[in-house]
């Protein structure tokens, strides 16, 4: 679960950094579904769409905070849907 949270956090943080925004990103709520035992090397995936990034950037500029729901995966093993709170740094 921690690796999936980290993948989501990294996807959001890197996307915001690309827009010149420094923010604190934290997971608020998550749900993980495991589909198989983990027996291989772990490689987590998470992406945030351009539209979702644009929406978050706009909210951060206007209100200083935003929330993003993102899906992370360990392909073939687990998926996690999580809500992340984002607070723009001063």
C-alpha positions in Angstrom: 0.0 0.0 0.0 2.8 2.4 0.8 4.4 2.0 -2.6 1.0 2.8 -4.3 0.6 5.9 -2.1 4.1 7.0 -3.0 3.5 6.5 -6.7 0.4 8.7 -6.6 2.1 11.3 -4.5 5.0 11.4 -6.9 2.8 11.7 -10.0 0.9 14.7 -8.5 4.1 16.4 -7.1 6.0 16.1 -10.4 3.0 17.4 -12.4 2.7 20.4 -10.1 6.4 21.0 -10.2 6.1 21.1 -14.1 3.7 24.0 -13.6 6.0 25.8 -11.1 3.9 25.1 -8.1 5.3 23.9 -4.8 2.7 22.1 -2.7 2.3 19.7 0.2 0.5 16.6 -1.1 -1.0 14.1 1.4 -3.2 11.0 1.0 -6.6 11.5 2.8 -8.4 8.3 2.0 -7.5 5.2 0.0 -8.9 1.8 -1.0 -6.6 -1.0 -2.3 -7.6 -4.1 -4.1 -5.1 -6.9 -4.2 -5.6 -9.4 -7.1 -2.6 -11.7 -6.7 0.3 -12.4 -4.4 3.4 -10.3 -4.9 6.2 -12.5 -6.0 8.1 -10.4 -8.5 9.9 -7.1 -8.5 7.6 -4.3 -7.6 7.0 -1.5 -10.1 4.2 1.0 -9.3 2.4 3.1 -11.8 0.4 6.3 -11.4 -0.5 9.1 -13.8 -2.5 12.3 -13.5 -4.2 13.6 -16.6 -3.5 17.0 -18.1 -7.1 18.1 -17.5 -6.9 17.0 -13.8 -3.6 18.8 -13.4 -5.0 22.0 -15.0 -8.0 21.8 -12.7 -5.8 21.4 -9.6 -3.4 24.2 -10.7 -6.4 26.5 -11.1 -7.8 25.7 -7.7 -4.4 26.1 -6.1 -4.0 29.5 -7.6 -7.5 30.6 -6.6 -7.9 28.9 -3.2 -4.5 27.6 -2.2 -5.8 24.1 -1.9 -7.2 21.3 -4.1 -8.1 17.6 -4.0 -7.3 14.9 -6.6 -8.6 11.4 -6.9 -6.0 9.2 -8.5 -5.5 5.5 -9.3 -2.1 3.8 -8.7 -1.3 0.2 -9.7 1.2 -2.6 -9.2 0.3 -4.1 -12.5 -1.0 -7.7 -12.1 -1.0 -7.5 -8.4 -2.9 -4.5 -6.9 -4.8 -1.3 -7.6 -5.4 1.6 -5.3 -7.8 4.6 -5.6 -6.9 7.4 -3.3 -8.0 11.0 -2.6 -5.0 13.4 -2.1 -5.3 16.8 -0.5 -3.0 19.4 -2.0 -2.0 22.6 -0.1 0.0 25.3 -1.9 3.1 26.4 -0.1 3.5 30.1 0.5 
